[in-house]
Each structure stands twice: as structure tokens, then as C-alpha cells.
């Protein structure tokens, strides 16, 4: 994977046995099947290695070419590299036999060019691929396939064969074939490639490294190896999700996730950049600028654009979601939380050392975003930010839980909008306080926004809390009638650490978060198991989202509930181990008491930006990292005794400089810091 290009295969490198399989670029699946034979036989797989996000290798035996005896004497090493718009594969055949071997290697490719949304819906690949407009031609040493705005060039690169060819045997396949002589005790290497261009794309890949100083990835070692393994894998995945818009090719952001969302999402990119701040402010700065360039300037009902509003997602064309009455314009603003979160990211990046000049350049966007919260986000003047889709074809829910059934009452019935989400009020409070601090720092009056935030805090305390025998808790939302939607959800974890919840009530939330109804043992359930609508495989009604749990962990640490934070960290570490340290977008909310390992959620992105970057947030929470003030000091208050044993970190960044080392012993004491 190297955004916006990706390849999904089985563990032996073969492509085509599962619906998700294929070679993708931009918004299309270019090939749905890539199958290899040697001497007419399928190789026998024995090993695979994912070397980094964009490189993998597969080892197989070639029994048909072997001599007598049990020891394998002929092997195939298949090395695959994915780049921005490229697939390169090298096949190395090696023999330990005493005699020369003659054989034929064949790769069959099935063109597809289905839209990625059709693949996701499971309705792609019907009928002949060429019947949907694929043109095949020859250009020099390549076969060229064109469909719509996408052109793919397939070439044989190697010279290690007696004969090599690309043929088009039928209406639905290409065949690459090599005739070779494999020398005694020798090897032969063969290569082929695909190069893809999408002329309609609005985003593209970038080769720049975002994590670490001067392109050097951080180094993590921990007594509990799960934490180090997860962070190391996550940083590699983050690297593979870097993209830029064609309009701003020097401003990288993190694409939302593979395989479905290789594009710019406001909320997702903001959270991912915020999680990554301990390893530098560069990604945050570029994410802020690219979103500022697309900030709303006028009112457009069909796109949900409003002055000062931060966008939701960017596409090359209209997005129609099969099976759902949803049709989103290419630039869509249907999100209630991206705007306050943009402000929060700007303030956090400044605290982590983003230069004053870079922050000051964004002050007009900051003011516009603050005014959006007051003038448009609060559409009915009740002092809360709410949303409702007025188009009839947009997203019904516009917080991070944006599925149609995500906001429901405890009895399972759906809440009616406009909806005022609890966590959005927390983001707005934090944004107003942070925005006021930035305005004051640059010589402007931030007092009105402090007053606005204090009024919001008072209203929230009066309007959102639900009385309950097990202890009061915040409602997930207020509905159209300003009634408290009483389902217990993970949303309450987002309130902690924002300043909205007083310490006297924060303990009620902390206890809820680690209760058996919310804490699955593999992370935080999106909905309490005692709710009528709970289902562990529901997208937002009982599943576990890594980033959601990481946000709750951060809030718990910031408000002093380190024991509860440690419980949730342990859950994520158990899940990370179960998923081989590439955490998916979400997984099932099944209890650890009922299943031996975390249960996957079908169609989850893996990797996904905020899920991968959450590993860095958990690391920061385990260390208790918090900048005290812009350009000031970096506080380190470890909770390691309950989490990971001794910990060594290289590459932390603060105020533009790099810590050479940070060492914390098993008792949670900082013993080395440079």
C-alpha cells in the first residue's frame, strides 16, 4: 500500500480468491485477479513477509520441478512493491538441483475497473469487464488498458528469459508468459510492472516522510513488547497513507484509510495529525493548511457549505453509496465536528511548538471557524452545536458516528434531529478556549470566546446529564425536542480532558468507561451492552474503534484517572496483538471473556489513519506527555507501572527540537532524557 495505490491478496500473494482482492488505484479496482503458475502448477506457499506498508515478499516451493526426496530443491521468491501509481513484482526462481530445468512462468491478469464503492457493496465484477468500457491497445513494449479517466500500462521488464510475451487471449484477461532455462545450482530473476494514472484524481501520493526528524522514523522499545510492536507497525502504516491534493502538492495529510477512503476527510485527517504531534508538528501544519484552503466561504445548501466551516470529504466526482439513499457532492461539508476540531488541532500544534509565523498565517481561518460555531453550528440559537441533513441525500448523522442508526435511545429507537452530540459540545468548548488563547497571544481580544465557552459549559451541565441508579452520565445527544438521548455510549469518553467536565463529575464518566458494559477487554465499546440496540458487530452500536478508545484514554490521563486509562490501554494492546499489530478501523465488541482473540469487523479499513496514529496517542498517554505551554516545557508523567514496564523512545519532538532519548523505568520514573 502506498496511497492512493494498494493491492489486496491472500497470504501466498495470489489475488482473486476473496471479494476484496485486487490491485487498486485512486477510486477504481484496476485488476480483480492476478494468478501465477510455474510449469502449469500453482506454487506451494511456505512463507510471507510484510516488509513495510508498500512492500511484501512471498516464498513458495515448486514441487513439480523438484527432484526426488523430501528436501525442497527449487523455490520461488516473489517480491512485490507498491508505489504511487505503480506495481513492481520480481520473481526469482532458485534451484539446488544438479541439472538445468526448462519451464514456463505464466501470470494471468483480469481487468476490472469497477468503482471502489461497488466493490465495497459487493456488486462489482458482473458480466464482461470490457462491456463496461475498457479499451485495450499496444504501446511500445506495453499493453495499455484505458477505462474512463484511468490508464494502466502493463510491461515485462526482465531480460532473464528465452522468450517473454504479453497476450490478450480473450475479452477478460491478459497473460504474461516467460519461457526460461533455470541453470543447475543457479537462479533466474524476472520482473513485470503496472503503471496507472487517473487523470480525474483530485488527490495523489507523496514520497515524503512525516514521522520523525529528517526522515528518520522514531525508535520504540518497551518492557511490554506489544506497545513497541504496535507503534512501530503503525508508523509504517501512517507513512503509507500520506497524500496531497493536486491543488497543494506540498501539503501532506493522511488519507482516511485503505481500501475504501484514499482521500481527504476533514475529521479523520485532523484526529490523525493530532495523535501524531509527539513526533513533530509538520503533519499537523500541512493538514491545517490544506483544510484551510478548502474552508467554506458561502452558503450552499446542496454541499452543506457555510462560511468558516471545515469540509468533510473530497472526491473527484459525486459519490453514490449503493443501497443507501446517499449522494454526496465532490466537495462535501456535512460534518458538525471538523470545524471545532480544526481549531483544537491549531492550538495543540502551537503548544507542541508550531512556529508563530505559521500559526499567525491561519488566524483569519481561525476567526472564521470560531464564528461558524457561533453563527451556523448553533443553528437554532440554543447555545449548542447541532446538525441535520437538509438535502435529503446527505449523511443523516454528521458526527464521527455517521451511520444512519448511530444515535438511538436506550430502547433502540432512533433519535430525531436536529441532533446536538455531547462530544461536539466538548470539542467546541476546547476550541473556544484554545482559540481565545491564540487570539490573545497575537494581540487580539479572546475574552468573548472565553465567555462563550463558559456559558456553553454551564448549559451543558444543566442539559445533558442523565440520572441513573448506577450514577449519572451524559446523554449521547439532545434530540429535536431537546430531550436527553439516554443511551450510554463511548462518546462520553471524548468529554474528558477538554475542560468541559468538572473534576467532581469526571469520576462518574471514568467509572462508566471501564464498566463491563462498555469495556470489552479489547477496547471501548461504542454502545453499552445493556442497550436494546447493542450488537457487537454493529458499525457504531457495539463495535470497538481504536481511535475512540485512544481518545478516552487520553482524556482519562489528562484528568488524573490513570488506573482507568491503564485498563483501556491493556485492552487495546490485547487487540493489537490479536491483529498482528495492524489495528483495523474497528473490530467487534465481543467480550474478552467470551472470545480468545478480537473478532474482525467485515469491510473495516486496515490500516486506517486515526486507528494507526492512535498507537502514538496511547504511547503519549502511557508516558503522560503534555506540553505545558507553547515553547515552554514538555511534561512527562508516566503511568508505565500499570502498562508497559520500562520504555525507551527516540524521536520525540517539541518546539522544533528532538529528544535524543527518553527512558522510563519499570516503576514509571524518568531515568534519562536528552
Number of C-alpha atoms within 10 A of each C-alpha: 26 28 33 30 28 26 25 21 18 12 15 18 22 18 24 20 14 12 15 19 20 26 27 28 30 31 25 22 27 28 22 27 22 22 16 19 15 21 15 12 15 16 19 15 18 12 13 18 13 12 13 15 23 22 18 18 20 20 19 20 21 22 18 14 19 18 15 9 7 8 8 16 19 23 23 22 19 21 20 21 21 23 21 23 21 20 23 17 20 18 19 16 22 21 23 17 18 12 13 13 15 13 14 17 19 21 17 19 22 20 25 26 28 22 16 21 19 16 19 16 12 12 12 19 18 10 9 13 18 16 11 15 12 19 13 18 12 12 11 8 13 18 19 19 19 19 19 13 10 20 19 23 20 22 21 20 16 16 13 17 17 10 11 19 14 20 12 15 10 8 14 16 18 20 18 19 21 22 18 20 17 22 18 14 14 16 17 18 18 20 18 16 19 20 17 22 18 20 11 14 19 18 24 24 26 23 14 12 18 25 25 21 19 8 10 11 18 16 15 20 19 20 16 15 15 21 28 22 20 25 26 21 18 26 23 19 26 27 24 31 29 27 28 25 20 13 11 13 14 14 22 28 35 31 29 28 30 26 27 20 21 29 31 28 25 29 24 24 27 29 24 28 27 26 28 27 27 23 23 26 28 22 26 30 23 19 26 26 22 21 25 20 12 16 21 22 13 12 13 12 12 17 18 22 22 20 17 25 34 34 28 25 21 23 22 16 14 13 16 15 14 14 7 10 11 15 16 22 19 15 20 22 30 27 27 29 28 29 31 29 23 29 28 26 23 30 23 21 28 24 25 27 21 24 17 14 8 14 19 15 11 15 16 12 23 27 15 18 30 24 16 22 24 18 16 21 26 17 17 12 11 11 19 22 27 28 22 21 18 13 15 12 15 21 21 24 23 23 23 19 15 16 16 14 18 22 31 24 21 19 13 15 12 16 21 15 19 22 26 26 28 25 25 25 26 25 24 29 26 24 29 29 24 23 25 24 18 24 18 13 13 13 8 11 14 19 15 12 22 20 14 16 24 16 13 22 20 12 14 19 14 9 15 22 17 16 12 9 5 9 13 14 21 28 24 27 29 24 21 15 11 15 13 21 25 24 25 25 27 29 25 23 25 23 26 27 23 21 18 23 20 14 13 7 15 22 19 15 22 24 14 23 30 20 14 15 19 25 27 28 24 30 34 34 34 29 32 29 23 14 20 16 22 22 20 24 19 20 23 25 28 29 27 34 26 28 29 22 30 30 23 27 30 27 24 28 25 19 18 17 18 23 16 21 29 24 19 27 29 19 21 31 26 20 26 24 18 17 18 12 22 23 32 26 24 25 27 23 33 25 22 18 9 8 9 10 17 25 21 18 19 11 14 18 19 19 24 32 34 33 32 32 28 28 31 26 26 26 26 22 28 28 26 21 19 18 21 12 14 19 17 13 14 18 13 18 18 25 23 26 16 19 23 26 17 19 25 17 20 20 22 21 21 24 20 14 12 16 15 13 15 19 20 24 19 19 13 21 17 17 9 12 13 9
